Amino acid sequence: MDIKIINENNVKIAELISDGKLITEIQSALDLVMTVIYETDTYRILLNKKNVAEEFFVLSNGLAGEILQKFMNYNVKVAFYGDYTHYTSKPLKDFIYESNKGNDFFFVGSREDAIKKLENAR
């Protein structure tokens, strides 16, 4: 995994770059957060959806909720970017919609939109 620092309007964002899955279960998400905070001293993470296990997007297993709760515990804001159009689950679509209305977790189509969301998050 490589970490690229993006500075947008005095907001520091850690962009994680990897060919593999970075979030596969709760412990990998915690390890990721601790690494980013320790190495970059930022609490905003930009992550391509392809780096997240598909199980994360199956809400019935509780993985997304547990991981996002851990992120909240450490005051970490995350923007996931990628294609969500192939998901048919209404609960997942509702979850994405509600998350995007908040200030902590964002699920958007493009890297640029993800950066804007993190830049404007309070």
C-alpha positions in Angstrom: 0.0 0.0 0.0 1.2 3.5 -0.9 -0.1 6.6 0.8 -0.3 9.8 -1.1 -1.0 13.1 0.7 -3.4 15.5 -1.0 -3.7 19.0 0.3 -7.0 20.7 -0.8 -7.6 24.2 0.7 -5.6 23.4 3.8 -7.3 20.1 4.3 -4.9 17.1 4.4 -6.2 13.8 2.9 -4.5 10.5 2.8 -5.1 8.7 -0.5 -4.5 5.0 -0.2 -3.2 3.2 -3.3 -3.1 -0.5 -3.6 -3.7 -3.3 -6.1 -5.3 -5.5 -3.4 -8.0 -5.4 -0.8 -7.1 -3.1 2.1 -10.3 -3.6 4.1 -11.4 -7.2 4.4 -12.6 -7.4 8.0 -12.7 -5.3 11.2 -9.0 -5.8 12.1 -7.7 -4.9 8.7 -9.8 -1.7 8.8 -8.4 -0.8 12.3 -4.8 -1.5 11.2 -5.4 0.7 8.2 -6.7 3.6 10.3 -3.9 3.3 12.8 -1.3 3.2 10.0 -2.8 6.3 8.3 -3.0 8.3 11.5 0.5 7.3 12.6 2.2 7.9 9.2 0.3 10.9 8.0 -1.2 12.6 11.0 -4.5 13.0 9.1 -8.0 11.6 9.8 -9.3 11.9 6.3 -8.9 8.9 4.0 -9.6 8.5 0.3 -10.1 4.9 -0.8 -11.0 3.3 -4.1 -14.0 0.9 -3.7 -12.0 -1.8 -5.4 -9.8 -1.9 -2.3 -12.7 -2.9 -0.1 -14.0 -6.5 0.2 -17.4 -7.1 -1.4 -18.6 -8.4 2.0 -18.5 -4.8 3.2 -21.4 -4.0 0.9 -23.6 -6.8 2.2 -25.3 -4.9 5.0 -27.0 -7.9 6.5 -23.6 -9.3 7.8 -23.0 -6.2 9.9 -19.4 -5.7 8.6 -19.9 -2.2 7.2 -21.6 -1.0 10.4 -18.9 -2.4 12.6 -16.1 -0.9 10.5 -17.7 2.5 10.2 -18.3 2.6 13.9 -14.6 1.9 14.5 -13.8 4.8 12.1 -16.1 7.1 14.1 -14.4 6.1 17.3 -11.2 7.5 15.9 -12.9 10.5 14.3 -11.8 9.3 10.8 -13.7 10.4 7.8 -13.6 8.2 4.7 -14.6 8.7 1.1 -15.0 5.5 -1.0 -15.1 6.1 -4.7 -16.1 3.7 -7.5 -19.1 2.3 -9.3 -22.1 1.5 -7.1 -24.6 1.2 -9.9 -24.6 -2.6 -10.1 -25.9 -3.0 -6.5 -29.6 -3.7 -6.3 -30.1 -3.9 -2.6 -32.5 -1.2 -1.4 -31.0 -1.1 2.1 -27.5 -0.6 0.7 -28.8 2.2 -1.6 -30.5 3.8 1.3 -27.3 3.4 3.4 -25.2 5.1 0.7 -27.7 7.9 0.3 -27.9 8.6 4.1 -24.1 8.3 4.5 -23.6 10.9 1.7 -25.9 13.3 3.5 -23.7 13.2 6.6 -20.1 14.3 7.3 -18.2 11.2 8.0 -18.5 8.5 5.2 -19.1 9.1 1.6 -19.7 6.7 -1.3 -19.3 8.5 -4.6 -18.5 7.7 -8.2 -15.3 9.6 -8.8 -12.0 10.3 -7.1 -12.6 14.1 -7.6 -16.0 13.9 -5.9 -14.5 12.0 -3.0 -11.8 14.6 -2.5 -14.5 17.4 -2.5 -16.6 15.5 0.0 -13.6 15.1 2.4 -12.5 18.6 1.8 -15.9 20.0 2.8 -16.6 17.5 5.7 -16.9 19.2 9.1 
